[in-house]
Amino acid sequence: MIDGIDSGERFRTVGLLARGGFGWVDLVDDLERGDQCCIKHVPREHEAVVQRALAEVSVLMTIDSPHVVPVRAYGITDTTLWYAMDRMQGSLLDKVAPGTQADPVRVTRWMVHALAGLEVLHRRGIVHRDVKPANLLFDEASVVKVADLGLAKHPAGSVRFRTKTGSGLGTPSFAAPELLRDAHHADHRADLFGVGATFFSLTTGVKASRFVLHAVEASVFDAIPDAFVPALTALGAPQADKRPDSAREAAAMLCAAADTYAREQQRAAHGDAWMRGFDAAAPPLGLSKWIASRLWHLGLR
């Protein structure tokens, strides 16, 4: 039993992992699975946060993807909403020391994982709206997973809240321009901008806030290998309709760039293998699955 959680004695508290403004996270033993996981607690006094957390849980309980952090169980007590998630080893912030430049080929692999997770969410009509290194976690096998849907946009009618038209959301340094202007009408391509900004910050050691300036200041990309400039230019286009149409297209662009760069450096190219992994995690849609995806978008599933 954990602080009043009626979990069938499944979870046993090990200790506190983190505490923030809207709750806390415990490390626990999962006696059913025989491993450790995390339980996030959200006090019910924060009604808006609770509603968003419920929306996050409702999505993650139904998604089985190697690149989205899963929810194992959840519940509501008199005082909190709680939900159990797999324990991650850290975020991409922990992979790269501040101010240092990560290998762009290595970062491409991470972004392909993230884009595979985003593709699964996008097919459900969900826009993450806060893609950044802190929300891209990795497990013991260094598999990257998308986390934290607290600011996500959900299909119409599927949640009890909506973002007010004209309101901005997201982390400014990584947010697409349309997210800051009117997050309610932003679509999945805003997440692709976040991937570009994340790639830029990790590979250059420069603050992601400079990424948006590339359209008017070409020197912003001076620290980026030439092979990656076309892909990042597309991902970071100020207009959403100038960006790739899907997360898969974005992944393919980055993989092609990584292979070109790897060959220039006389290194092995892994782009084809990474894209096969992408398609295994987010298989191309047949007609029936495409129809189901459209129903999610319309809020009819």
C-alpha positions in Angstrom: 0.0 0.0 0.0 1.4 3.4 -1.0 -0.1 6.5 0.7 -3.6 5.2 0.5 -3.3 3.7 -3.0 -5.5 0.7 -3.3 -3.1 -1.1 -5.6 -3.7 -4.7 -4.3 -0.4 -4.5 -2.5 1.3 -4.6 -5.9 3.7 -1.6 -5.2 6.1 -1.1 -2.3 7.7 2.3 -1.9 11.5 2.4 -2.1 12.0 6.2 -1.8 11.3 9.6 -3.2 12.8 10.3 -6.6 11.6 13.9 -7.3 9.3 16.6 -6.0 7.9 19.5 -8.1 5.2 22.1 -8.0 2.4 19.7 -9.1 3.3 16.5 -7.2 6.0 14.0 -6.6 7.5 10.8 -8.0 8.4 7.7 -5.9 10.6 4.8 -6.9 8.7 1.6 -6.1 9.1 -2.2 -6.3 6.5 -3.7 -8.7 5.8 -7.0 -7.0 3.7 -8.2 -9.9 6.4 -7.8 -12.5 9.4 -8.3 -10.2 11.2 -5.0 -11.1 11.2 -1.4 -10.1 9.1 1.4 -11.7 8.1 5.0 -10.8 4.8 6.3 -9.5 3.8 9.9 -10.1 1.4 11.5 -7.7 -0.7 14.5 -8.7 -2.6 16.2 -5.8 -6.3 16.5 -6.7 -6.4 20.1 -5.5 -4.8 21.1 -8.8 -7.9 20.3 -11.0 -6.4 21.5 -14.3 -3.3 19.4 -13.8 -5.3 16.4 -12.8 -7.4 16.6 -15.9 -4.3 16.8 -18.1 -2.8 13.9 -16.2 -5.9 11.8 -16.7 -5.8 12.5 -20.4 -2.1 11.5 -20.5 -2.9 8.3 -18.7 -5.9 7.4 -20.9 -3.6 7.7 -23.9 -0.5 5.9 -22.5 -2.6 3.0 -21.2 -3.7 2.2 -24.7 -0.3 2.6 -26.5 2.1 -0.3 -26.9 5.2 1.3 -28.5 8.9 0.8 -27.7 9.3 4.6 -28.1 6.6 5.9 -25.8 7.0 5.6 -22.0 4.1 3.3 -21.0 1.8 3.5 -18.0 1.4 0.2 -16.1 -1.4 1.1 -13.7 -3.2 4.1 -12.3 -5.8 5.1 -9.7 -7.4 7.9 -7.7 -7.4 8.3 -3.9 -9.1 10.9 -1.8 -6.2 13.2 -2.3 -4.2 12.2 -5.4 -4.2 10.8 -8.9 -1.4 8.3 -9.2 0.0 6.4 -12.1 2.9 3.9 -12.5 5.4 4.2 -15.3 8.5 2.2 -16.4 11.6 3.5 -14.7 13.9 5.3 -17.2 17.6 5.9 -16.8 17.4 9.7 -17.6 16.7 12.1 -20.4 18.8 13.2 -23.3 20.0 16.1 -21.1 21.9 13.4 -19.3 23.5 12.1 -22.5 25.3 15.3 -23.4 27.2 17.6 -21.1 26.1 21.2 -21.2 27.9 23.2 -23.8 29.4 20.2 -25.6 28.8 18.9 -29.1 27.3 15.4 -29.5 28.1 13.2 -32.5 25.3 14.0 -35.1 25.1 10.4 -36.1 24.4 9.3 -32.6 21.9 12.1 -32.2 20.2 11.0 -35.4 19.6 7.5 -33.9 18.0 9.2 -30.8 15.8 11.4 -33.0 14.6 8.4 -35.1 13.5 6.7 -31.9 11.7 9.9 -30.8 10.1 10.4 -34.2 8.8 6.8 -34.1 7.1 7.5 -30.8 5.7 10.8 -32.1 4.4 9.0 -35.2 2.3 6.7 -33.0 0.9 9.7 -31.1 0.2 11.6 -34.3 -1.8 8.7 -35.7 -4.0 9.1 -32.6 -4.5 12.8 -33.4 -2.3 13.8 -30.5 0.2 16.6 -30.8 2.8 16.5 -28.0 3.5 20.3 -28.1 6.6 20.1 -25.8 9.3 18.1 -27.6 12.6 18.8 -26.0 15.6 16.9 -24.6 14.1 16.7 -21.1 11.0 15.0 -22.4 12.9 12.3 -24.4 13.9 9.6 -22.0 16.1 6.5 -22.4 16.1 3.1 -20.8 18.9 0.6 -19.9 19.3 -0.3 -23.6 19.6 3.4 -24.6 16.2 3.2 -26.4 14.7 6.7 -26.5 11.1 7.1 -25.5 8.7 10.1 -25.7 7.4 11.2 -22.3 5.3 13.8 -20.6 2.1 14.6 -22.4 1.1 17.2 -19.9 0.8 19.9 -22.7 -0.5 17.6 -25.4 -3.3 18.5 -27.8 -5.9 15.7 -27.9 -8.6 15.0 -30.5 -11.7 17.1 -30.3 -14.1 15.9 -27.7 -11.8 13.3 -26.1 -10.8 15.4 -23.1 -12.6 17.8 -20.7 -10.3 20.7 -21.4 -9.2 22.7 -24.5 -6.4 25.2 -25.1 -7.9 28.7 -25.6 -7.5 30.0 -29.1 -4.7 32.5 -29.3 -2.9 31.0 -26.2 0.8 30.0 -26.4 2.2 26.8 -25.0 5.5 24.9 -24.9 9.0 25.6 -23.9 10.0 28.8 -25.8 13.5 27.7 -26.8 12.1 24.5 -28.5 8.6 25.6 -29.5 7.6 26.2 -33.1 6.4 29.7 -33.9 2.8 28.7 -34.2 2.9 27.1 -30.7 3.7 30.4 -29.2 1.1 32.3 -31.3 -1.8 29.9 -31.1 -1.2 26.4 -29.7 -4.8 25.4 -30.1 -4.5 25.3 -33.9 -0.9 23.8 -34.0 -0.7 20.4 -35.6 1.8 17.5 -35.6 4.3 19.5 -37.6 5.0 21.6 -34.5 6.5 18.5 -32.9 8.8 18.1 -35.9 10.1 21.6 -35.3 10.8 20.5 -31.7 12.8 17.5 -33.0 14.9 19.9 -35.2 15.5 22.2 -32.3 16.5 19.3 -30.1 18.9 18.0 -32.7 20.4 21.4 -33.1 21.0 22.0 -29.4 22.5 18.5 -28.8 24.9 18.6 -31.7 26.1 22.2 -31.4 26.0 22.8 -27.7 24.3 26.1 -28.5 21.0 27.1 -26.9 18.0 25.9 -29.0 16.6 29.4 -29.0 19.0 30.3 -31.8 17.6 27.5 -34.0 14.6 29.6 -35.1 17.0 32.3 -36.4 18.4 30.1 -39.2 15.8 31.4 -41.6 17.3 34.9 -41.4 20.8 34.2 -40.2 22.4 31.3 -42.1 25.5 31.4 -39.9 23.4 29.7 -37.1 24.1 26.4 -38.9 27.9 27.0 -39.1 28.5 24.3 -36.4 26.2 21.8 -38.2 27.8 19.4 -40.7 26.7 20.4 -44.3 25.0 17.0 -44.8 22.4 17.9 -42.1 21.7 21.4 -43.1 18.9 20.7 -45.6 17.0 18.4 -43.1 17.3 20.9 -40.3 16.3 23.7 -42.6 13.1 21.8 -43.4 12.4 20.8 -39.8 12.8 24.3 -38.6 10.9 26.1 -41.3 8.9 29.0 -39.8 5.8 28.0 -41.7 4.4 24.6 -40.8 3.5 23.7 -44.4 7.2 23.9 -45.4 8.1 21.2 -42.9 8.0 17.4 -43.6 4.5 16.0 -43.7 5.1 13.3 -41.1 7.4 12.0 -38.5 8.4 9.2 -40.8 9.4 11.6 -43.5 11.4 13.6 -41.0 13.2 10.4 -39.8 14.0 9.5 -43.4 15.5 12.9 -44.1 17.7 12.7 -41.0 18.8 9.1 -41.7 19.8 10.1 -45.3 21.8 13.0 -43.9 23.5 10.8 -41.3 24.5 8.3 -43.9 26.0 11.0 -46.1 27.9 12.4 -43.2 29.0 8.9 -42.0 30.4 8.1 -45.5 32.2 11.4 -45.6 33.8 10.4 -42.3 34.5 6.8 -43.5 32.1 5.4 -41.0 29.4 2.8 -41.2 26.0 4.0 -42.4 23.1 2.8 -40.3 20.2 4.7 -41.8 18.5 1.8 -43.5 18.6 -0.2 -40.3 17.2 2.7 -38.3 14.3 3.1 -40.7 13.5 -0.6 -40.5 13.4 -0.2 -36.8 11.1 2.8 -37.3 8.7 0.8 -39.5 8.7 -2.0 -37.0 7.7 0.4 -34.2 5.2 2.3 -36.3 4.2 0.0 -39.2 2.9 1.6 -42.4 -0.9 1.9 -42.3 -3.1 -0.3 -44.3 -6.6 0.9 -45.3 -8.4 -0.2 -42.1 -5.7 1.2 -39.8 -5.7 4.5 -41.8 -9.4 4.8 -41.3 -9.0 4.1 -37.6 -6.3 6.8 -37.4 -8.6 9.3 -39.1 -11.3 8.5 -36.5 -8.9 9.2 -33.7 -8.1 12.5 -35.4 -11.8 13.4 -35.5 -12.4 12.4 -31.9 -14.7 9.5 -32.9 -12.7 6.7 -31.3 
